[in-house]
Amino acid sequence: MSNLNQYAPLRFITAGSVDDGKSTLIGRLLYDSKALLSDQLSSLNKSKNAGEVIDFSILTDGLEAEREQGITIDVAYRYFSTAKRKFIIADTPGHEQYTRNMVTGASTANAAVVLVDASQLDFSQPEVELLPQTKRHSAILKHLNTPYILVAVNKMDLLDFDVAKFEAISTAYRKLADQLGIQQVQFVPVSALQGDNIVHKSERTPWYDGEPLLTILENLPSNENLSEKVEDFHFPVQLVSRLDQDKTDDFRGYQGRIEAGSVSVGDTIRIEPNGYTSTVSEIISPNGIVQKAVAGEQVTIRLADDIDISRGDTFVAQHSLITATKRLTATVCWFDQRALNPARKYLLKHTTQTVFAKVTVVDHVLDVKTLSNSSEADSLKLNDIGELQLRLQKPITATTYAQNLATGSFILIDEATYHTVAAGMILATE
């Protein structure tokens, strides 16, 4: 009997620098695990000239611009399963210009495979220096609370599978992990192009006593976040639903997704930011009326009282400690070509609400090369990671990112261009 449902589906991303072999690794993973369809196999074979190695990256580099430039630009998602587990893979760009795309892919990942191109590193120095983009992506993964990081030391075939060089890279990354506060790290020596230690154990690394990459992924725990979880009911209102415009029809339902906890008919809830309370009189799911709904479910909630409620308001448990706030401390990754201008107001989108926000203080900016925090900076440039203080025009009902990914995150939008300029993770509320 198949044990496909033994583990929950795993969402993971590949991250690293340009040409580390991320797309090739995913292609090899799909190929060796026999997860390709016949038309995909046909495309692979047609792309290969006589005597050439298969170019596995064409399975993920779907945009014409990607194939022309030989780099990944957009986030490509692939789905496959083994006898043990289902997987959702996000192949994210390595180029610094597309760091924002990497953040998008990492924001929902349970794990990350960080590729390190062993052939690009200088082993002549006492300590191996990792590439800046490897450091930047690792810092982002830490800030996004990605639970598990697997470091795939790629292109080991070009180093004749030298164990000393593998250990030097592992030591360098452990030092990086210690500086960033990353705890769950495993290392695998691989050749994505030739398939060593991807799906099957390689005979060319007898010194490696660990499992191949796929086996490790199959056995990772499925919990999405190792930090403290908020179990209090949290429901941002997305839409106020009326069946029709007839004044004699008194149906009024509040639609949205439950982001944390659960709710049952008869529960007393509090509506933020106004602080009113009411009783849940009915819960309607896509399958009909239910007595209880839990986190992740899309529902319509009806209340016993007529209260002025609109999109952006939030239902929480009656005695929840979560309250609306107008001040945030957050870690921000800056996406825009134009630097942060503290004199300007930005639109802050949080769950179902959008409010004006102003950066009052830039606490510090991370120096990717030294991994030190510079407190002298007063702005953020493209791809910078920094800690900010923000003041909001209207209150939002937020948690920290460590407590809940959905209610602890936001994006900043340029009100003139409507470009997304930054992604933020809330560290504290006031």
NUTI-735955 format. One record per atom (N, C-alpha, C): residue in one letter; x, y, z. Coordinates in steps of 0.02 Angstrom, whole numbers, plus 32768, in hexadecimal, padded with zeros to 4 digits. Atoms other than C-alpha are relative to their C-alpha. Example, Ala and Ser with C-alpha at 12.3 -4.5 7.8 and 13.67 -1.06 7.14 Angstrom:
<recs>
a802D7FC58000
a82677F1F8186
a802D803C8000
s7FD67FC57FFD
s82AC7FCB8165
s7FD980378025
</recs>
This chain:
<recs>
m802A7FC48000
m800080008000
m802C803E8000
s7FDA7FC38003
s804080AE7FD6
s7FFA80278041
n80027FD67FC5
n8071811C8068
n800780497FED
l7FFC7FBD801B
l805D81BB8001
l7FE880348032
n801D7FD07FD1
n7FF6820E808A
n80207FFD8045
q7FDF80057FBF
q806F81E28116
q801980448017
y7FE77FBD7FF0
y80B88291810D
y7FD780347FDA
a80227FC98021
a8066833780E4
a802B80187FC5
p7FD97FE68038
p80988386803D
p803580318017
l7FC97FD47FEE
l813E83E28046
l800B80347FCA
r7FF07FC9802E
r8158848C7FF6
r80498014800E
f7FBB7FEA7FF6
f820F84B37FDA
f801880297FC5
i7FE47FD78036
i8276852E7F75
i80497FEE7FF6
t7FB88002800C
t8320852C7F24
t801980487FFF
a7FE57FBC7FFB
a838B85C47F4A
a804C7FFE7FF9
g7FB87FFD8008
g843C85FD7F28
g801280357FCD
s7FE77FCE802F
s84A586627EAF
s7FF27FEB7FB8
v8009800E8047
v849D866D7DF2
v802C7FC57FEA
d7FDD8039801C
d84D085CD7D98
d80177FCC8034
d7FF180347FCE
d84D785667E38
d7FE37FBD7FEB
g801D803F8018
g846D84E57DDE
g7FBC7FEF801E
k8041800D7FDF
k83C384FB7E31
k7FCF7FDF7FD0
s802F801D8030
s835B84D87D95
s80167FBB7FEB
t7FE680428013
t83CC84477D66
t7FF27FCE8037
l800D802E7FC8
l83B983FC7E14
l7FB77FEA8000
i804680118000
i82FB84047E0A
i7FF07FD17FC5
g800B802B803A
g82FC83B97D5B
g80197FB9800C
r7FE480427FF0
r836D832A7D95
r7FD67FDD8034
l802A801E7FCC
l82FF830F7E2E
l7FC17FE37FE1
l803C80188021
l826582FE7DC0
l800F7FC47FD3
y7FED80348030
y82BF82927D40
y80107FBE8024
d7FEA803D7FDE
d831082177DB9
d7FC97FE1802C
s8037801B7FD8
s827382067E23
s7FC67FE97FD5
k803280168031
k821181DB7D85
k7FBF80268007
a803B7FD57FF6
a819C826E7D9F
a7FEF80297FC2
l800C7FDA803D
l819E82AC7CEB
l7FCC7FDD7FD4
l802F801B8030
l811382977C6D
l80237FF07FBE
s7FE08017803F
s8134824A7BC3
s8013803A7FD3
d7FF07FC7802B
d812D82F27B69
d803C8027801A
q7FC67FE07FE3
q81AC833A7BE3
q80407FD97FF0
l7FC780298012
l822082A87BC5
l801380097FB7
s7FF47FF68047
s820B82C17B0B
s802480427FF3
s7FE07FBF8007
s823A83797B1A
s80497FFE8015
l7FBA80067FE9
l82D6834C7B7C
l802B7FDE7FCB
n7FD980268032
n830E82CE7AFB
n800B80287FC0
k7FFA7FD8803C
k82ED83457A6A
k803380388009
s7FD27FC97FF4
s835483CE7ABD
s80497FEA8003
k7FBC80197FF8
k83EC835F7ACD
k801D7FEB7FBD
n7FDB8016803B
n8469834E7A40
n80277FC18010
a7FDB803E7FF7
a84CA82AF7A27
a803E800B802C
g7FC57FFC7FD5
g854A82947AB0
g7FFC80348037
e80077FCB7FCE
e850A83257B1A
e7FDA7FE7803D
v8026800E7FC3
v84CB831F7BCC
v7FBD80257FFC
i80437FE28002
i841283437BE1
i800080438025
d80087FBF7FDF
d83EA83FA7C0A
d7FBF7FFE8028
f803B80087FD7
f837383E07C9B
f7FDE80438011
s801C7FC07FED
s8359849B7CB7
s7FC480147FD4
i80387FED802B
i82DE84A47C25
i7FBD7FEA801D
l803E80157FDF
l825F844D7C95
l7FE38037802C
t80187FCB7FD4
t825484E87D04
t800780457FE2
d7FF87FBE801F
d8294857C7C9E
d7FCE80067FC7
g803680028030
g81EE85937C47
g7FFA803E7FD4
l80067FC38027
l81FA86487C0D
l803480017FC9
e7FD17FFB8037
e824A866A7B65
e803D80298013
a7FC97FD67FEA
a82B386F37BB5
a80317FD9802B
e7FD480297FD6
e82F586747C32
e802B7FD37FD6
r7FD9802D802A
r832985FB7BAB
r803580267FD7
e7FD07FD98027
e837C86857B46
e803C8015802B
q7FCA7FE67FD6
q83E086CA7BD8
q80237FC98029
g7FE380367FD9
g840086247C2E
g7FFC800B804A
i80097FF47FB9
i83C486667CD6
i7FB67FFA8010
t804580037FEA
t8326864E7D3C
t7FEA80468014
i801A7FBE7FF2
i82BC86EC7D45
i7FC47FFD802F
d803E80057FD9
d821286BB7D89
d80037FC3802D
v8005803B7FD5
v81E1863F7E10
v7FD97FCA7FDA
a802180378023
a81B885987DBE
a7FEC7FCB8034
y801880327FD0
y814D851E7E22
y7FF77FBD7FDC
r80088043801B
r815384637E03
r7FE47FD28036
y8021802E7FD2
y80EC83D97E52
y80147FB97FEE
f7FF38047800D
f811F83247E66
f7FF77FDA8041
s800880297FC5
s810C82947EDD
s80287FC07FFA
t7FE080427FFD
t816681F87F14
t7FD07FD38026
a802B802E7FDB
a8121815F7F6C
a7FF580188047
k80037FEB7FBA
k813D81BA8010
k7FE18044800A
r80147FBB7FF3
r810F826F7FF4
r7FF180277FC1
k800B7FD18036
k80CC82FA7F85
k802C803E800B
f7FD47FC67FFB
f813983907F5E
f7FE880397FD3
i80097FC48029
i812284427F1F
i804380248001
i7FBE7FE28004
i81C7848B7EE2
i7FFA80467FE2
a7FFA7FBD801D
a81EA85447EC4
a8048800A7FEB
d7FBE7FF0801A
d827F85637E53
d8006804C7FFE
t7FFD7FB77FFA
t82B186157E83
t8040801B7FE0
p7FC67FE38022
p832A868B7E29
p803B8009802E
g7FC37FF47FDA
g83DE86997E61
g801B80457FF6
h7FE57FBE800F
h840087417E12
h7FE980338033
e80107FCE7FCD
e840687D27E8D
e7FC5802C7FEB
q80357FD68019
q838F88357E1E
q7FBB7FE48010
y804180207FF6
y830587B67E40
y7FF87FE58047
t800580167FBA
t831987A67EFD
t7FB780008017
r80477FFD7FEC
r826187DA7F10
r7FDB7FC17FEC
n8021803E8015
n822E873E7EAD
n80127FC88030
m7FEB80337FD1
m829486D37F24
m7FD880068041
v80277FF57FC3
v823A87227FB9
v7FB97FE57FF7
t80438019800E
t819386F87F67
t7FFE7FB48008
g7FFE80497FFD
g81C386417F54
g800D7FE68047
a7FEC80177FBD
a820E86348003
a7FCA800D8034
s80307FEC7FCE
s817B8684805C
s7FD07FC98015
t802F80377FF0
t811285E48056
t80247FBD8005
a7FDA803F8001
a819E8562805D
a80087FE28045
n7FF180257FC2
n81B184DC80E2
n804A7FF28007
a7FB880107FFF
a826784C080B2
a802180237FC5
a7FDA7FE28037
a82EF85058042
a803D7FD77FF1
v7FC2801F8016
v837784B47FDC
v802D80387FE6
v7FD17FCB8014
v840785317FD4
v80397FE07FDA
l7FCA801C8028
l847C85077F47
l803E802C8005
v7FBF7FDF7FFF
v853485347F56
v80297FE17FC8
d7FD780188038
d859A85277EB6
d80487FFA8017
a7FBD800B7FE5
a863A84D97EF5
a803680177FD0
s7FCD7FEE8032
s869585027E52
s800E804B7FFE
q7FF77FB88002
q868185BF7E6D
q8026801B803D
l7FE17FE97FC2
l86D485C77F18
l804C7FFA7FFF
d7FB77FFE7FFD
d878985EF7F41
d80177FD9803D
f7FE8802C7FCA
f87DB85667FA7
f8048800F8013
s7FBB7FF07FF1
s888585BB7FAD
s800880258043
q7FFE7FDB7FC1
q8856861F8048
q7FF37FD1803B
p800C802B7FC5
p885285D980FA
p7FB77FF0800B
e8048800B7FF9
e879585F080FE
e7FDE800F7FBE
v80257FF6803E
v872185DE8069
v7FCE80388009
e80307FC97FFF
e86BC867B8043
e7FC57FEF7FD3
l803C800E8027
l860A8659800C
l7FEC803D7FD6
l80147FCA802C
l85BD86C07F81
l7FCC802D8022
p802F7FD27FDF
p8559875C7FB4
p7FB77FEC7FFA
q804780128009
q84B6871B7F6A
q7FED7FC4802B
t800C80387FD2
t84C6867A7FCF
t7FF1801B8046
k800A7FE17FBE
k84D486E6806B
k7FBD80248003
r803F7FD98001
r844387578037
r7FC47FD18004
h8038802F8000
h83CF86C58012
h7FF97FDD8044
s800380217FBE
s83FD867180B6
s7FE4802F8035
a801B7FCE7FD1
a83D987128116
a7FB580077FF7
i80487FFB800D
i832F871E80C1
i7FDC7FC3801B
l801F803E7FE6
l8308866880EC
l7FFA8002804B
k80047FF97FB7
k8331868D81A1
k7FC8802F8014
h80347FD07FEF
h82C1872681A5
h7FBA7FE67FF0
l8041801E8012
l823586C28152
l7FF07FC3802A
n800B80397FD3
n8246863C81D9
n7FF97FBE7FDB
t800180408024
t826385B1815A
t801C7FCA802E
p7FEC802E7FCB
p826C851A81CE
p803F7FD77FF1
y7FC9802E800F
y82E984AA8172
y802780187FC3
i7FD57FED8038
i837D84D48103
i802F7FC67FF1
l7FD380348019
l83D78451809C
l803280217FD1
v7FCB7FE2802A
v847D848B8053
v80197FCA7FD0
a7FE8802E8033
a849E84307FAF
a803F801D7FE2
v7FBF7FEA801C
v855684457F85
v80067FE27FBB
n800880188044
n854784387EC9
n804280027FD8
k7FC88006802F
k85C084117E3B
k803E7FE28021
m7FC880237FE0
m862A83A17EAA
m80277FD77FCE
d7FDB80258034
d865783417E0C
d803980287FE4
l7FCA7FD5801A
l86BF83D77DD5
l803A80058031
l7FCC80007FCD
l872283C77E77
l80167FB98011
d7FEE80467FF5
d8739830B7E66
d7FE67FE58043
f802080167FC2
f86C682F57EFD
f80308002803B
d7FCE7FF57FCB
d874D83397F71
d7FDD800C8043
v80227FFB7FC0
v8710831C8023
v8019803C8028
a7FE57FC87FDB
a878483A38069
a7FDE80417FEA
k80207FC38019
k873584287FF9
k7FB680028015
f804580047FE8
f868783EC8027
f7FFC80158049
e80007FEE7FB9
e86B283FC80DF
e800F804A800A
a7FF07FB97FFB
a86FC84A980C3
a7FC2802B7FF2
i803E7FDD8010
i865984E38073
i7FCE7FF88039
s802E800C7FC8
s85F3849380FE
s8012802A803D
t7FE97FD87FC8
t865D84EA8181
t7FEE804A7FF6
a800F7FBA8010
a864685928129
a7FB6800E8009
y80497FF57FFA
y8589857C8122
y7FEA7FFA8049
r801280057FB8
r857E854481D8
r800F80418024
k7FEF7FC07FE3
k85D685E58207
k7FCB80347FEE
l80357FD38017
l85588646819E
l7FBF7FF38027
a803E80127FDD
a84C885E781EF
a800280178049
d7FF97FEA7FBB
d850A860D829D
d7FF6804C8006
q80077FB77FFF
q851686C78274
q7FB880167FF6
l80457FEE800F
l846586CA8231
l7FCE7FE38032
g802E80207FD2
g841B865C82B9
g7FD97FC87FE2
i8021803A8020
i83EC85CD8244
i80157FC18024
q7FF0803B7FD8
q83E1852982A1
q7FFB7FBE7FDA
q800B80408021
q839E849F8230
q802280007FBB
v7FDA8002803F
v8423848281A8
v801C7FBA7FF5
q7FE0803F8014
q845983E5814B
q8026800C7FBF
f7FD57FF8803A
f84DF83D380C5
f80027FC17FD6
v7FFF8039802E
v84DE8363802A
v802F80117FC6
p7FD57FF5803B
p856A83557FA8
p7FDC7FE57FC2
v802680178039
v8516834D7EFD
v802180167FBE
s7FF67FE98045
s852C83587E42
s7FBC7FFE7FDF
a80437FFE801D
a848583937DFE
a80007FE77FB9
l7FFE80128047
l84BB83797D4B
l80067FB47FF7
q7FF480488008
q84F582C57D64
q7FD77FD58031
g802F80257FD5
g847B82957DEE
g801C7FE48040
d7FE2801B7FC3
d84F182707E7E
d7FDB801A803E
n80207FF17FC0
n8494826B7F26
n7FC2802C7FF9
i803F7FDC8009
i83F682B87EDD
i7FC67FD28014
v803480327FF0
v838182227EDD
v80207FC0801B
h7FDD803E7FEC
h83FE81947EF0
h80448011801F
k7FBF7FF87FE0
k849881847F5D
k80387FF77FCC
s7FCA80028031
s853681A57EF9
s803A7FD58018
e7FC580297FF0
e85C481297EF3
e804080298000
r7FC47FD68004
r863A81BA7ED5
r800B80298040
t7FF67FDE7FBF
t862281FD7F87
t7FFB7FCD8038
p800280337FCB
p864981667FF5
p800A801E8046
w7FF47FDE7FC0
w867D81E1807D
w7FC18022801C
y803E7FE07FE9
y85CB82298088
y7FD27FCB801C
d802A80347FE0
d856381C58104
d7FB780158008
g80457FE97FFC
g84C2822980F1
g7FD57FE47FC8
e802F80178032
e8429820C8085
e8002802E7FC3
p80077FD38039
p840D824F7FD4
p7FCB8035800D
l802A7FC67FF4
l83AF82F27FC4
l7FB57FEF8004
l804780108001
l830582A87F98
l7FEA7FDB803F
t801180257FC3
t83078231802C
t7FFA802F803C
i80037FCE7FCA
i832B82C280A2
i7FBF80287FFC
l803E7FD98009
l829B83278058
l7FC37FD68012
e8039802B7FF1
e822682928067
e7FF47FF9804B
n8005800D7FB8
n824982848121
n7FFF803E802B
l80047FC47FD8
l8243833A8156
l7FBC80058022
p80417FF47FDF
p81BC836281D7
p7FD980337FD8
s802B7FD6802A
s812883BC818A
s7FEB80418021
n80157FC27FE0
n81148447820A
n801F803B7FDB
e7FEB7FC8802A
e811E84ED81AF
e802A80338025
n7FDE7FCB7FDB
n81648557823A
n80147FE58044
l7FE880197FC0
l81D0852A82CF
l7FF680318039
s80087FCD7FCC
s81A985CB832C
s7FBC7FF78022
e803E80057FDB
e811C85E883A6
e7FC580107FD2
k803C7FF68029
k806F85DD8357
k7FCA80238029
v803A7FE27FE0
v7FDA864A8380
v7FC37FD57FEF
e803A802B800C
e7F4485D88395
e7FBF8026800A
d803C7FD87FF8
d7EC9866483BE
d7FE0800B7FBB
f80267FF5803E
f7E428679833B
f801280447FE2
h7FEC7FC38024
h7E7586FA82B7
h7FE27FFD7FBA
f80278002803E
f7E0387238224
f7FFB80467FE2
p80067FC08022
p7E2287BA81B3
p7FC37FFF7FD0
v803B7FFD802B
v7D8087ED815C
v801480167FBA
q7FEF7FF08045
q7D9687EA80A0
q7FC580207FDB
l803B7FE78023
l7CE3880C8067
l7FC37FFC802D
v804180017FDE
v7C3D883C80B5
v7FCD7FEC7FCB
s802C801E8032
s7BBC87D1805A
s7FB7800D8010
r80497FFB7FFD
r7B0687FD803B
r7FE47FD97FC6
l801B802A8036
l7A9A87867FD5
l7FE5802A7FC7
d80197FD38033
d7A4488147F79
d7FF680448020
q80087FBC7FE7
q7A1788CB7F8C
q7FBB800C801F
d80437FF97FE3
d796788A97FCF
d80068010804B
k7FFA7FEB7FBB
k795689068074
k7FDD7FCF8030
t802280307FD4
t78E3887D80B5
t802C7FC3800F
d7FD380397FF7
d797287FF80A7
d803680158032
d7FD27FEA7FCC
d79D7880B8147
d80407FD68003
f7FC380298000
f7A6287908115
f803D802D7FFC
r7FC07FDD8001
r7B0D87D6813E
r80367FD08017
g7FCB802E7FF0
g7BA687668139
g8044801F7FF5
y7FBC7FE58005
y7C5F8789814E
y802E7FC97FE7
q7FDA80348022
q7CCF872980D8
q804B800B8006
g7FB87FFC7FFD
g7D87870180E3
g801E7FBD8011
r7FDC803D7FEE
r7E0A86818116
r801680048049
i7FE980037FBA
i7E2C864C81C8
i804C7FF77FFF
e7FB780028001
e7EE5867181E2
e801E7FDD803C
a7FE680237FC4
a7EF786248290
a7FC67FEA802A
g803180187FD1
g7E9785C08310
g7FC27FE27FE0
s803F801C8019
s7DE3858882FB
s7FC68028801D
v803C7FDE7FE9
v7D3285C88313
v7FC57FD17FFB
s803B802A7FFF
s7C8E8574833F
s7FC2802B8008
v803F7FDD7FF5
v7BD885A8833B
v7FF58008804B
g800A7FF27FB9
g7BB285FA83E2
g803B80228020
d7FC57FDF7FE4
d7C62863E83FD
d7FF6804C8002
t7FFE7FB67FFE
t7C7386F38435
t804280187FE2
i7FC47FE68021
i7CEC875283C7
i8003804B8009
r7FF57FB87FFC
r7D37880083CA
r8013801B7FBB
i7FF17FE38041
i7D3D88718333
i803180398009
e7FCD7FCC7FFE
e7DDB88D8831D
e7FFE80287FBF
p7FE37FDA7FC8
p7E0289688315
p7FCE8021802F
n80307FDA7FD7
n7D5E89A58362
n7FF37FE18044
g8006801F7FBE
g7D5E892683F1
g7FBB7FE68012
y8043801A7FF2
y7CA588F583E2
y80037FB38006
t800580497FFB
t7C7388438410
t7FBC7FE97FE6
s803F801E8016
s7BEE87CF83C9
s80087FB58002
t800180497FFF
t7BBE871983BE
t7FF97FE57FB9
v800580208042
v7BD886A98326
v7FBF7FDA7FFD
s804180208006
s7B2B867582ED
s7FFF7FCA7FCA
e7FFF80328036
e7B5786138250
e804380017FDD
i7FC280068027
i7BEF85D481F0
i7FEF7FDA7FC0
i8010801E8041
i7BDD85AE8137
i80427FF17FDC
s7FC580158025
s7C65854C80DD
s7FEC7FF47FB7
p801180108045
p7C7085238022
p7FD37FC27FFA
n8029803D8001
n7C1B847E8050
n7FBF80078027
g803E7FF67FDB
g7B8E84CC80B2
g800B80188047
i7FFD7FE77FBB
i7B6784FC8165
i80267FCD802C
v7FD9802A7FD3
v7BE384BA81E7
v7FFD801D8047
q80007FE97FBA
q7BF284C582A4
q8044801D8015
k7FBD7FEA7FED
k7CAE84E582A7
k802B80077FC1
a7FD07FF78036
a7D3785248233
a8045800E801E
v7FBC7FFB7FE6
v7DF585248247
v802D80277FCF
a7FD07FD98026
a7E8F857F8207
a80097FE37FBA
g7FF780148045
g7EA4857B814A
g7FBF7FFA7FD9
e804080088022
e7DEA856B8123
e7FE380437FEC
q80247FC58019
q7D8A85E980BB
q7FB77FF98016
v804480057FE5
v7CE4860E8111
v7FDC80437FFD
t802A7FC57FF5
t7C5586888123
t7FE67FFB8048
i80157FFF7FBA
i7C3286B881D8
i7FC880328008
r80377FD37FEF
r7B8D87028212
r8000800C804B
l80007FED7FBA
l7B7B875F82B7
l7FB9800E8018
a80427FF77FE2
a7AEA8772832E
a7FEC804A8001
d800D7FB87FFB
d7AF98831832F
d801180247FC0
d7FF07FD58039
d7AF588B682A7
d803480338016
i7FC87FD57FEE
i7B9D890C82B6
i801E801C7FC0
d7FE07FE2803A
d7BF48983823F
d80447FDF7FF5
i7FC38026800F
i7C77890E81F5
i800E80057FB6
s7FEE7FFB8046
s7CD689218152
s80407FDA7FF2
r7FC280218015
r7D6688D580EF
r803B801E8026
g7FC67FE97FDB
g7E0688DF8153
g7FF87FFB804B
d800B800E7FB9
d7DB588C981FD
d80127FB8800E
t7FE880437FEF
t7DEB882E825C
t7FD97FE4803B
f801F80247FC8
f7D9087AF82CA
f80367FDB8026
v7FD180277FD6
v7DF6876A835B
v7FD87FE3803A
a8020801D7FC6
a7DCD870183F3
a7FF280378034
q80177FCC7FD3
q7D738765847B
q80388018802F
h7FCD7FEE7FCF
h7E05876184F5
h80477FFD7FE1
s7FBF80018021
s7E9187618473
s8029803D8014
l7FD27FC97FF2
l7F2A87CA849B
l801180297FC2
i7FF27FDD803E
i7F3387FE83E5
i7FD4803E7FFC
t80257FC18006
t7F0188B583D1
t801980277FC3
a7FED7FD68039
a7F0689358346
a8039802F8014
t7FC57FD67FF2
t7FA5899D8338
t800D802F7FC6
k7FEB7FD18034
k7FE88A3282D9
k804B80077FFC
r7FB67FFE8001
r80A18A1282FA
r801C7FBA7FF9
l7FE18041800D
l810C898382B9
l804C80068000
t7FB9800A800C
t81BF894982C2
t80057FC37FD2
a800180368032
a81E788DD822A
a80437FF97FDD
t7FCA800D802F
t826E888C81C2
t7FE580077FBA
v80187FF28044
v825E88C6810E
v80357FEF7FCD
c7FD5800B803A
c82A9888B806A
c7FE880307FCA
w80137FCB802E
w82AC891D7FF0
w80077FE87FB8
f8004801B8044
f827988F27F3C
f800A80337FC9
d80077FCD8034
d827589987EE1
d8043801D7FEB
q7FC47FDF8019
q82F889EA7E73
q800B80428025
r7FFB7FC27FDA
r82D18A8C7ECE
r80077FF1804A
a7FF3800D7FB9
a83138A917F80
a7FC58017802B
l80317FEB7FD0
l82A38AA18016
l8008804A800F
n80007FB97FF0
n82758B568033
n7FD7800A8040
p80267FFA7FC0
p82478B6F80EC
p7FD0803B8002
a802C7FC58001
a81F58C1580BF
a7FBD7FF07FDF
r803D80118024
r81718BBC8057
r7FD47FD18028
k802D80327FE6
k80D88B5A8086
k7FF97FC87FCE
y800B803A802B
y80C08AAA8042
y7FBE7FE08015
l803B80287FEF
l80288A3A803B
l80187FBE801E
l7FEF803F7FE0
l803689A780B2
l7FC47FD27FFB
k803680318007
k7FCD890F8084
k800C7FC68030
h7FFC80337FCD
h7FAE88988115
h7FBF7FD98000
t803B802B8008
t7F3588058103
t7FCF80217FCF
t80327FE4802D
t7E97885780BD
t7FFB804C8004
q80037FB87FF6
q7EBE890A80ED
q803C80237FE1
t7FCA7FD6801B
t7F2589938098
t7FFC80448021
v7FFE7FC07FDD
v7F5B8A2D80FA
v804080267FEC
f7FC47FD9800B
f7FD78ABB80E6
f80317FF48039
a7FCC800B7FCE
a807D8AA08140
a803B802D7FF2
k7FC47FD78005
k81168B098162
k80387FE18029
v7FC6801A7FDD
v81C38ACB8190
v801B8037802D
t7FE87FCC7FD1
t81F58B2B822C
t80497FF88012
v7FBA800C7FEE
v829D8AD78251
v80197FC47FD8
v7FDC803A801B
v83178A6781F3
v80317FEA8037
d7FD780157FC8
d83618A068284
d80457FE97FE9
h7FBF8017801C
h83E789AC821E
h7FF47FDC7FBF
v800180238041
v8410895F8175
v80357FCA8002
l7FD180397FFF
l846288B5815F
l803480087FC9
d7FC980028031
d850D88B7810A
d80097FB67FED
v800080468015
v8504881680A4
v80477FE28001
k7FBB801A8004
k85C188078092
k801B7FEF8045
t7FE5800B7FBD
t85EB8817814B
t7FCD7FE28030
l803880177FD6
l854087E38192
l7FFA802A803F
s80087FD27FC8
s854D88778208
s7FC780317FF1
n80367FD08008
n84C088F48225
n801B80478005
s7FEA7FBB8001
s84E689A781F5
s7FC8802D801A
s80337FD37FE3
s84888A258262
s800780467FE4
e7FF67FBE801C
e84C98AB881FC
e7FD3800E7FC4
a802A7FF7803B
a84578A9B8166
a7FBD80208013
d80427FE17FF5
d83BA8B068159
d7FCF7FF07FC8
s802C80148037
s836F8AB080C1
s800F7FB87FED
l7FF48043801B
l83638A098065
l800480057FB4
k7FF980038049
k839E89E77FB3
k7FE87FBC7FE7
l8016803E801F
l836E895D7F3A
l80227FC3801F
n7FEA803F7FE3
n837E88B17F8D
n801D80068046
d7FEA7FF87FBB
d83B088FA8036
d7FCF7FDE802F
i8029801B7FCB
i837188A580D3
i800C802A803E
g7FF77FD47FC7
g835289178167
g7FC77FFB8032
e80337FFD7FCC
e82F089348206
e7FE680478005
l801F7FBF8003
l827489C48205
l7FCC80088038
q80397FEE7FD7
q81F98A1E8277
q7FCE80227FD2
l80337FE3802A
l81548A488222
l7FC6801B8029
r803C7FE47FE1
r80C28AB78253
r7FC87FFF7FCC
l80388009802F
l80188A938203
l7FCB8036800A
q80357FCF7FFD
q7F8D8B0B81DA
q7FC27FE58024
k803880217FE0
k7F098A8E8214
k801A7FC08020
p7FE8803D7FDE
p7F1B89F9828C
p7FF27FC17FD8
i800A8042801C
i7F2F8947824F
i80047FCD8039
t7FFF80357FCD
t7F1588A582B0
t80337FCD7FEB
a7FC780288017
a7FBD884F82A1
a801E7FD88039
t7FD680267FD2
t802987CD82F5
t804880087FE9
t7FBC8003801A
t80E487B482E8
t80037FC97FCB
y7FF880338034
y8122874D8255
y800F7FBD801F
a7FF0803F7FDF
a816586CA82CE
a7FC17FDE801A
q803E801D7FE7
q80B586B28311
q7FD37FE57FC9
n802A80148038
n805B86A7826A
n801980207FC0
l7FE37FE6803E
l809F86B881BA
l7FD080307FDC
a80307FD88026
a7FFF8700816F
a7FF180438022
t80137FC37FDC
t7FD3877E81F7
t803D80288018
g7FC27FDD7FEC
g808987AE8217
g802880197FC6
s7FDB7FE9803C
s80B987DD8165
s7FD980377FDC
f80207FCB8026
f8095886F80F2
f802B80107FC3
i7FD97FE58037
i80CC88C28051
i7FF7804C8000
l80047FB88009
l80F18979802F
l7FF9800F7FB6
i80117FEF8045
i80AD89C87F90
i800B804A7FF5
d7FF87FBA8013
d80DF8A697F39
d7FBC801A7FEA
e80447FE8800F
e803E8ACF7F35
e7FFB80207FBB
a80017FE08043
a80708B247E91
a80007FCD7FC8
t7FF780318035
t80A48A8D7E2A
t7FDC7FBE800E
y801E803F7FE9
y804E8A017E8E
y80307FC57FF8
h7FCE80357FFF
h80F1899F7E84
h80097FE78048
t7FEE801B7FBF
t8114892A7F15
t80498010800D
v7FBC7FE97FF4
v81B089787F61
v80237FD98037
a7FE080247FC9
a81CE89097FF8
a7FD17FCB801C
a802480327FD9
a8199886F805A
a801880048047
g7FED7FF87FBA
g819688788117
g7FE87FC8802C
m801180317FCD
m8194880181AA
m7FFF80258044
i80087FD97FC3
i8152884C824C
i80257FDF803A
l7FDB80177FC6
l81C6883C82E1
l7FDC80108042
a80227FEB7FC3
a815E889B8361
a7FCA80327FEE
t80357FCF8007
t80BF89018371
t7FFB80298041
e80087FD67FC4
e8097899083E9
e7FB780118009
</recs>
